[in-house]
Every structure is written in C-alpha cells, then in structure tokens.
C-alpha cells in the first residue's frame, strides 16, 4: 500500500497519535497493537505510542517494535514529565524506552 504523505518533499509521512484513541484503548475495544495494524493498513507511516507514566515493560515495547517492523511502520514514543527541565529516573527510563525503537524514532516528553 502506498504510504500517505503530506507532500512529496517531506519524508516523514502521516501518522497517528495513540492519545487520540485513548478512550478506545482504555476501554479495551482496541489494543495498541491493533491500532498499529489498523494504521499500517491505511497507509500511515508512523504511530505515536504514549506511555504516560513510563510503565510499559521492555517485553511490551519489544513486541510493539517487532510488529511495527513487520508492518514497515515507525513508532514514535512519548511520555508525561511534570517538569520538562527535570531529568529524573522516569525521564531517563523514557529515553531508554524510546531508544528501543531505533534510529528515526521521534520521542516526545509532554
């Protein structure tokens, strides 16, 4: 399937933020992996996985990475940080989690 793009000169493509689907994910109607499959099937280039409290396990994140790699869709990773200037244990864990997705990963600290 052709990837959706904003413009031919922009290589990032279009993607989805999982926070947009927060209610569906929290209710259990859809899992993050199902959302990734859904997005890939519609030509999106990336999905942002939001892990607000940096509680996703390494196994969960590696499972998401394997799925995303198999679907040729990038994962962006984000988490909440009450003070964006504070570099505490959660901040560093979030950075490590983002690094699991490899080069080209966008990481957002909210």
Secondary structure, 3 states (H helix, E strand, C coil): CCCCCCCCCCCCCCEEEHHHHHHHHHHCCCCHHHHHHHHHHCCCCEEEEECCCCCCCHHHHHHHHHHHHHHCCEEEEEECCCCCCCCCHHHHHHHHHHHCCCCCCCEEEC
